[in-house]
Amino acid sequence: MDEEGRPVIDPEAGKKTPAQGAATVVFAAASPLLDGIGGVYLKDCEVSVVDGEDRPLTADSIPAEVHPDSIDPEAARRLWELTEQMLAR
């Protein structure tokens, strides 16, 4: 929101209209381009690129690329095991 209470629409900075924000979810659910593909991150109606650069989250910059840690199979295994341990209590 700007100083006058109006929404700021700036898709390049991650600030989108509701329709723009929903477009990737609809793409994920309905696009034949993704048939048989799973386990990917999507951004702006495309498969996200992997980018290991750390970026701060600010009002003017919303990092939305896929960090390599988020697709690390060993990290996923550890998270799964920890989740199982916590649910078993």
PyRosetta script that sets phi, psi and omega in degrees:
from pyrosetta import init, pose_from_sequence

init()
pose = pose_from_sequence("MDEEGRPVIDPEAGKKTPAQGAATVVFAAASPLLDGIGGVYLKDCEVSVVDGEDRPLTADSIPAEVHPDSIDPEAARRLWELTEQMLAR")
pose.set_psi(1, 140.6)
pose.set_omega(1, 176.3)
pose.set_phi(2, -86.4)
pose.set_psi(2, -175.7)
pose.set_omega(2, -177.0)
pose.set_phi(3, -60.5)
pose.set_psi(3, -23.4)
pose.set_omega(3, -178.2)
pose.set_phi(4, -100.1)
pose.set_psi(4, 9.9)
pose.set_omega(4, 176.1)
pose.set_phi(5, 84.2)
pose.set_psi(5, 8.7)
pose.set_omega(5, 178.7)
pose.set_phi(6, -88.1)
pose.set_psi(6, 143.1)
pose.set_omega(6, 178.1)
pose.set_phi(7, -67.3)
pose.set_psi(7, 142.4)
pose.set_omega(7, 177.0)
pose.set_phi(8, -97.3)
pose.set_psi(8, 118.7)
pose.set_omega(8, 179.3)
pose.set_phi(9, -106.8)
pose.set_psi(9, 113.2)
pose.set_omega(9, -178.9)
pose.set_phi(10, -147.9)
pose.set_psi(10, 81.0)
pose.set_omega(10, -175.5)
pose.set_phi(11, -54.6)
pose.set_psi(11, -32.8)
pose.set_omega(11, 179.4)
pose.set_phi(12, -63.7)
pose.set_psi(12, -27.4)
pose.set_omega(12, 179.4)
pose.set_phi(13, -99.7)
pose.set_psi(13, 9.9)
pose.set_omega(13, 178.5)
pose.set_phi(14, 85.7)
pose.set_psi(14, 9.1)
pose.set_omega(14, 179.7)
pose.set_phi(15, -104.1)
pose.set_psi(15, 109.0)
pose.set_omega(15, -170.8)
pose.set_phi(16, -123.5)
pose.set_psi(16, 162.9)
pose.set_omega(16, 171.2)
pose.set_phi(17, -72.0)
pose.set_psi(17, 163.7)
pose.set_omega(17, 175.7)
pose.set_phi(18, -55.3)
pose.set_psi(18, -41.1)
pose.set_omega(18, 179.8)
pose.set_phi(19, -64.9)
pose.set_psi(19, -42.2)
pose.set_omega(19, 177.6)
pose.set_phi(20, -64.2)
pose.set_psi(20, -39.8)
pose.set_omega(20, 179.3)
pose.set_phi(21, -66.1)
pose.set_psi(21, -34.3)
pose.set_omega(21, -178.7)
pose.set_phi(22, -81.6)
pose.set_psi(22, -17.7)
pose.set_omega(22, -172.9)
pose.set_phi(23, -58.3)
pose.set_psi(23, -41.0)
pose.set_omega(23, -178.4)
pose.set_phi(24, -69.9)
pose.set_psi(24, -34.2)
pose.set_omega(24, 177.3)
pose.set_phi(25, -65.2)
pose.set_psi(25, -43.4)
pose.set_omega(25, 178.0)
pose.set_phi(26, -64.4)
pose.set_psi(26, -43.2)
pose.set_omega(26, 176.8)
pose.set_phi(27, -56.8)
pose.set_psi(27, -46.0)
pose.set_omega(27, -179.3)
pose.set_phi(28, -62.1)
pose.set_psi(28, -37.8)
pose.set_omega(28, -176.4)
pose.set_phi(29, -80.9)
pose.set_psi(29, -28.8)
pose.set_omega(29, -168.1)
pose.set_phi(30, -123.0)
pose.set_psi(30, -10.9)
pose.set_omega(30, -173.4)
pose.set_phi(31, -77.0)
pose.set_psi(31, 128.1)
pose.set_omega(31, 174.9)
pose.set_phi(32, -67.5)
pose.set_psi(32, -16.2)
pose.set_omega(32, 178.0)
pose.set_phi(33, -65.3)
pose.set_psi(33, -20.7)
pose.set_omega(33, -178.2)
pose.set_phi(34, -102.2)
pose.set_psi(34, 5.8)
pose.set_omega(34, 178.6)
pose.set_phi(35, -56.2)
pose.set_psi(35, 127.7)
pose.set_omega(35, 177.7)
pose.set_phi(36, 79.3)
pose.set_psi(36, 1.7)
pose.set_omega(36, 178.6)
pose.set_phi(37, -109.6)
pose.set_psi(37, 131.4)
pose.set_omega(37, 177.4)
pose.set_phi(38, -141.6)
pose.set_psi(38, 167.5)
pose.set_omega(38, 176.1)
pose.set_phi(39, 70.9)
pose.set_psi(39, 28.2)
pose.set_omega(39, 177.5)
pose.set_phi(40, -115.1)
pose.set_psi(40, 156.8)
pose.set_omega(40, 173.4)
pose.set_phi(41, -95.9)
pose.set_psi(41, 141.8)
pose.set_omega(41, -178.7)
pose.set_phi(42, -118.4)
pose.set_psi(42, 149.4)
pose.set_omega(42, 175.5)
pose.set_phi(43, -150.2)
pose.set_psi(43, 131.4)
pose.set_omega(43, 176.8)
pose.set_phi(44, 50.8)
pose.set_psi(44, 46.6)
pose.set_omega(44, 176.6)
pose.set_phi(45, 61.7)
pose.set_psi(45, 32.0)
pose.set_omega(45, 174.7)
pose.set_phi(46, -144.9)
pose.set_psi(46, 164.1)
pose.set_omega(46, 172.6)
pose.set_phi(47, -71.4)
pose.set_psi(47, 130.4)
pose.set_omega(47, -177.7)
pose.set_phi(48, -68.3)
pose.set_psi(48, 149.3)
pose.set_omega(48, 174.4)
pose.set_phi(49, -83.9)
pose.set_psi(49, 153.0)
pose.set_omega(49, 175.8)
pose.set_phi(50, -86.9)
pose.set_psi(50, 128.4)
pose.set_omega(50, -177.0)
pose.set_phi(51, -142.5)
pose.set_psi(51, 114.4)
pose.set_omega(51, -176.6)
pose.set_phi(52, -87.1)
pose.set_psi(52, 1.2)
pose.set_omega(52, -179.5)
pose.set_phi(53, -72.5)
pose.set_psi(53, 128.5)
pose.set_omega(53, 176.9)
pose.set_phi(54, -77.8)
pose.set_psi(54, 129.4)
pose.set_omega(54, 179.6)
pose.set_phi(55, -128.3)
pose.set_psi(55, 138.2)
pose.set_omega(55, 178.5)
pose.set_phi(56, -73.1)
pose.set_psi(56, 150.4)
pose.set_omega(56, 173.7)
pose.set_phi(57, -89.3)
pose.set_psi(57, 116.7)
pose.set_omega(57, 179.0)
pose.set_phi(58, -132.2)
pose.set_psi(58, 174.0)
pose.set_omega(58, 177.8)
pose.set_phi(59, -65.1)
pose.set_psi(59, -24.7)
pose.set_omega(59, -177.9)
pose.set_phi(60, -101.0)
pose.set_psi(60, -6.6)
pose.set_omega(60, -177.1)
pose.set_phi(61, -146.4)
pose.set_psi(61, 117.3)
pose.set_omega(61, 178.9)
pose.set_phi(62, -114.7)
pose.set_psi(62, 99.1)
pose.set_omega(62, -178.4)
pose.set_phi(63, -63.9)
pose.set_psi(63, 133.2)
pose.set_omega(63, -177.1)
pose.set_phi(64, -139.4)
pose.set_psi(64, 16.8)
pose.set_omega(64, 176.1)
pose.set_phi(65, -82.8)
pose.set_psi(65, 167.3)
pose.set_omega(65, -178.9)
pose.set_phi(66, -87.9)
pose.set_psi(66, 119.2)
pose.set_omega(66, 176.4)
pose.set_phi(67, -79.2)
pose.set_psi(67, 140.7)
pose.set_omega(67, -178.2)
pose.set_phi(68, -53.7)
pose.set_psi(68, -31.6)
pose.set_omega(68, 179.4)
pose.set_phi(69, -61.8)
pose.set_psi(69, -29.1)
pose.set_omega(69, -176.6)
pose.set_phi(70, -75.4)
pose.set_psi(70, -12.8)
pose.set_omega(70, 178.5)
pose.set_phi(71, -120.9)
pose.set_psi(71, 19.4)
pose.set_omega(71, 179.8)
pose.set_phi(72, -79.1)
pose.set_psi(72, 118.3)
pose.set_omega(72, -177.3)
pose.set_phi(73, -60.9)
pose.set_psi(73, -35.2)
pose.set_omega(73, 179.1)
pose.set_phi(74, -68.2)
pose.set_psi(74, -41.0)
pose.set_omega(74, 176.4)
pose.set_phi(75, -63.8)
pose.set_psi(75, -39.8)
pose.set_omega(75, 178.6)
pose.set_phi(76, -63.3)
pose.set_psi(76, -41.0)
pose.set_omega(76, 178.5)
pose.set_phi(77, -62.8)
pose.set_psi(77, -45.4)
pose.set_omega(77, 179.9)
pose.set_phi(78, -63.0)
pose.set_psi(78, -41.7)
pose.set_omega(78, 178.7)
pose.set_phi(79, -63.4)
pose.set_psi(79, -42.4)
pose.set_omega(79, 178.6)
pose.set_phi(80, -60.5)
pose.set_psi(80, -47.0)
pose.set_omega(80, -179.6)
pose.set_phi(81, -63.3)
pose.set_psi(81, -42.7)
pose.set_omega(81, 178.4)
pose.set_phi(82, -63.2)
pose.set_psi(82, -41.5)
pose.set_omega(82, 178.5)
pose.set_phi(83, -62.1)
pose.set_psi(83, -44.0)
pose.set_omega(83, 177.7)
pose.set_phi(84, -60.6)
pose.set_psi(84, -41.8)
pose.set_omega(84, 179.0)
pose.set_phi(85, -62.9)
pose.set_psi(85, -43.4)
pose.set_omega(85, -178.2)
pose.set_phi(86, -69.1)
pose.set_psi(86, -34.4)
pose.set_omega(86, 179.4)
pose.set_phi(87, -75.8)
pose.set_psi(87, -21.0)
pose.set_omega(87, -178.4)
pose.set_phi(88, -78.8)
pose.set_psi(88, -12.4)
pose.set_omega(88, -177.4)
pose.set_phi(89, -72.5)
pose.dump_pdb("model.pdb")
